[in-house]
Amino acid sequence: MTETRPILHEYAASGNCYKIRLTAAILGIGLERRQYDILAGETRTPHFLANVNSNGRIPVLQIGDRFLPESNAACFFLGDGTRLVPAGAFERADMLRWMFWEQYNHEPNIATLRFWLAFVGPEKLSDLQRAQMDGKSAAGEAALELMNRHLAARPWFVGESISLADIALYAYTHVAEEGGGFDLSLHPHVQDWIARVEREPGYLAITA
């Protein structure tokens, strides 16, 4: 790790931004935070596109004069060589498998519905967004059920202790009900796992 204090370019309510803060908090790493209002287009300005992320999205973790977009990549940068990354080659790959799955199967459904309903507002959705809601609800429910089955026989997603896979999945899972239609009480093993994450030393709430 560099001695430079990392800077997190973020929108605080975002689960993708939160997972980086949570990783840092559990590891005792201090972050400087810079806030952007994504609803006001602050990540689409010429300055942001030229100097922070040409893809116009957050989070971005800044290390010195280098910028690392993509939430799970930033978590891996912070967690590499710590207890949050398993020592075994297969276990590390399995951790990454769950982190990839989170971004491909989980986040596009659960996080998107939360953003649309809790932040954009149902009355402001486009016809295309409205047409996608049922499909995203079904896919999000399928993701929660897969997680519930996996956690029925183990305390964590990989190995016997918390890893970056758990942090990546926790970020949007614990607020899934804000997306409307998701009921975490139907997934008791997921609820138990959420409670385990929240008992970890250094745990930081999304609103902190």
N, C-alpha and C positions, 0 to 999 in steps of 0.2 A: 504493500500500500504506500502511496505517496504521502509525504508529510503535509501537503496542501490540503486544507479543509475543503471537501467537495461541496459544490454548489448544486442544489436541486432546483431546476426550472420547472415549475409545477402549477397545477390547478388543484387546490387542497382537497376538494371533494372527490376527486378522481381516485378510484381504486388503484389504477396503474401507478399513480404518483404515491399513493399511500403505501404500497408494498415496498417501495424504496425507503420511505421513512421508517417503516416497521423493521425492515432488515437492519438499517443503521441503528435503531434504538435497541434492538436485541443484542447487537454486537458492541454497543457503547460507542458508536462513531458519531461525532458531531457533524451536522449538515448546516450549511447556510441555505436559506430558502428564498427563492424569488418567485413571486406570484404573477400569474397571467389570467385574465378573464377570457376563457375560450368562447363564451357566449358573445363577447364583444369583439371577437376576431383578433385578439392581441397576439396570437401566435401566427397570424397571417400577414403581419406587417413586413415591409421591406427589410427593416433592421433585423427582425427575428429570423426571417428566411436567409438572410445573408450571414448572420453571425452566430445563430444558435442551432437551428435545424432547418435545412432546406426543404424538409418534408412538411414543415408547418405544424408539427405536433409536439405535445409534451406527454410524459416527462422527458427531460434531458438531464443527465448527470454531467456536470462540468468538473473536470479534474485538471486544475491548472488552466492551460490554454487549449485543452482538448475537450471535445464534447461527445458524449455517448448517449444517443437516443435509444429507445426501446426499453421498457420497464424491466423485463426479465434479464436483459443484458446488463443493465445497471445493477440489479440485485446480485448477479453473478460476480461483477467486478468487486462489490463490497464484500461478498461472502466467500470468495475464493480463498482457500487456505484456512478457513475457520470451521467451527463445529457445524455450521449450516450446510456444508458441502460434504457428502460422504467420502470416506477415504478410498473405498473400493471402486474399481473402474466400472463394473456393472452397475453398482448403486448410483454412481455419479450420472451415468447415462440414463438410468431409470428416473432419476430426479429431473434431468433435462426433458425426458419424455413427457412427464406430467406438466412441466412448464410450457412445452410446446402445445400440449393438449389444451391447457388453459387458454392460450391465445387463439387457438383455432376452433375449439368446440364450446368453451365455457364463456369467455369474455364477449365474443361477438353477439351472444344471445342475452345472457343475464345482465351484463354491464350495459349493453345498448338499450334494453328496455328500461333499466333504471334511469339512464340519462334522458331518454325520451320522455318518460312519465314524470320523473321527480325534478328535472331541471329545465328541460325545454317546455314541457306542459302539453297535455293531450290536445288542447285546442289549437296548438301551433304546428302539429305534425302535418306532413305532406300526405297526399293520397298514397304515394308509394310507401311511406313509412307505416301508415295505417294498414296497408295490405300485407306488410311483412310481420305484423305483430303476432298473429296466431302461430306462424311458423317458428318465430323466435321463442315464443312461450313454450312450444312443444320441445324444441331443441334444448332450451334451458332446463326444462323439467327432466329430460333424458340425461343431461349432464349431472344434475343433482342426484338422480337415482343411481347412476354409475358410481359416483363418489360414495354414496351410502353403502352400496354393495362392497366396494373395495375396503371401506373402513370397518365393515362388520367383523373382520378377522384380524385387524391390526390397529394400533393407536395412531400411526402416522402414515403418510403416503409412501415413504421409502424408509426402511430400516426401523430402528427402535427409538429414534429421537427426531425432533423437529428438523426440517431441512428447508431449503429455499422452495421446494415444491409445495410445502404446506403454506408458506407465506404467500406465494403467488396465487394459490387457490383460495386462501382465506380472504384476501382483500375484497373481492366482489361477492363471495359466498355469504359472508356474515351480514351483508346489506342487501341480499337478493330480494327480500320482501318489499323493498322500496320500489322494485320494478313492477309490482302489481301481479297478482296471480300466483306467485310462488309462496308456498307454505312450508317453512323449514321443519315444522313439527311432524311433517310426513316423512322426514328423513332423520330419525333419531341418532343414528351413528354419526351423521354430519353434525348434528347439534352437540354431541359429546366431544367431537373433535374440535369444534369451535371453542368450547369451554377449555379444552387443553391448551390451545394456542393462547388464550387470554390469561392463562396462569403462568405463562413463560416469563422468567425474569426479564425485565426491561420492556415488557409489552407496552405499546403505545396505541391508544384509541385513534380511530380515523379523525375524530373531531379535535384531538389534542393540538 
